């Protein structure tokens, strides 16, 4: 679904974690084969952004003015899966200023790229991509969108949730392996 910002939410509060304060994000730094192609990745979920930051993390808070931007929204479906697979093969298919949608869990839970490798049948890969929690990301992809992203503040992440993160990853990987076995045996 594409919207232009008309009749929609006018601004979004977004968070980015890293090793330093980033007042002026660069949309050209980072992997071109990320979920939604090259861009500056953030999340509207502060807890998620903090949880996956790691040691000595800095959380940057931004506000994105969506006015006049072409915004592409994804849900966990076949279009989202196709976009992710194309982008991971280096074909940026997300023609928008901002792309908002689920994070492909295989990246945060480290399943070694099997989902988008082409090794699995697409229907099996999509079913695997649908398991686990749903976290949302926003990719700022154009200079226009970057100019409408305002840095608000930054701060140190005081509480690391390494044990909770490790347990979530282990539970995901167990479910992933079980589901993959069931799907590939069928």
N, C-alpha and C positions, 0 to 999 in steps of 0.2 A: 504494500500500500504506500502510495506517495502522497504527501500533503505539502502544501506550500507555506504552512503556518497560519493561513486564514482560518478563523474559527477554531483554531487549535491552541494549545498551550503556547504562550508567547515567550516564556523563558524557561530554562532548565538549570537546576543546580547540579553540577557535576564534580566528580572527584578523580584525581589521578595520583597514584603513588609512585614514588621512585626514590632515588638516592639524594635528590637535591630539590630545592625550590625551583619551579619553572614558571616564571612570570609571563614569558612570551613563548608559547609552544611552537614547535616546528613540525608541520604536517608532513614534511619530507623525510624525517628521521624515522627509522623503523622498517620493519619488514614489508615488502611489497606484497607478499603472499599471506598476509594476515587474514583473519576471518572476512573482513569487509574491504580488503585491499589496503593500500598505504594510507596512512592518516595518523592523527593524534588520538589515541584511545583513552577514554574515560569511562566512568560508571556513575549512574545516578544513585547508586547504593553505597553510601559511605562505609557501612559496616563491611561490605564485601571488599571495597577498596583497601581498607585497613587490614582486613584479615589476611589477604594474600600479598601483603607488602614485603614481609621479611624483616630482618634485623636492620636497625638504623633507618627505617623508612621515614620518608617525608610525605605527608598528605597535602596536596594542593587542592584548594577549593576554587571553583570557577562558576561563573554564570554565563550561559549561552543564550543570546538573543536570537530567537528563531525567525524573527520577522524577515520576510523576503527570501528565506532559504528554502531550497528544495530538500525536503527531509524524506528519507526512505525508512519506513518502519517494517521490521520483520517479526514474525512469530516463528515458533518451531514448526516448520512445515517444509514441503518439498522445494519451494522457491528459495527459502533460507539455505537449505542444504546445497542446492545447485550453486548459489552465490558463493558459499564457503568453498566448495570444491573447485570452482573456477578460479577464485582468487588464490587459493593455495597452489594452483598450477601456474600462477603468474599472470592470469588474465583478469584484470580488475573490471568487474562487471557492474559495480555499484555506481551508477551515474547519478550522483547526488552530492549536495554540499555536506550533508550529515546523514549517517546511517545509524539507526538505533535498532538493536535487536539482541537476541540471546547470544551469550558467549558459547562457543562450541567447547563443551566440557573436556573433550579429549586433549585440549591444549593445557588447561590448568591442572588436569589430573594425570597428564603424561601417559598416553597410550601409544606412544612411539609412532604417530602418524598413520596408523593402520586404516583409520576411517576414510581419509581422503587419498590413500595411496593408489587406489584403483584395483587393489588386490581383491576387495570384497565387492559383491554385487551392490549396486546403488541402493536397492531396497533394504538390504541387510545393514549397510553403512548408516542409512538414515535412522533405522530403528535403534542402532547403537548410540547414535548422536542424541536421541531423545531421552536416554536414561539419565538419571541423576538430577541434581537441583538445577533450577533455571536462574542464572544470573544475567543481568542486562548490561550491555556496553553501548557506548555511543562513540562513533568514529567521526571526528571532524576531518573532512577530506579536502575542502577547498580553501583557498586564500580568503575568499569572502566570509566563509564560516569562521575561520581562524580570527579574522578581524572583529568578529562579533562575540568572541569568547573572551570574557573579562576575568582576569585573575583576581580573586577576592582575598585569599590568605593562604598561609601554609603553616604546618606545625609538625612536630615530631610525633610519631606513633608511639604512644607510651606503653600500650599493652599488646604484646604479641600473643597470638592464639595458636602457637605451633602445635600443641597437643591436639586441639580441636581440628585444626587443619589436617594433621596427619591422619586422624581417625576418619575424617570425611573422605580423604583420598583413598585410604585403604578400603572403606566400605564401597566407594565408587568402583575401584578396580576389581573388587570381588564380584560386584553386580555386573560389571562390564564383561568379565571373563565368563561368568555363568550365562549371560544373555548371548554372548558371541558363540559359545558352545551350542546353545539351543538353536540359534539361527542358522549356523553353518551345518548342523546335523540334519536340519529339516530338508 
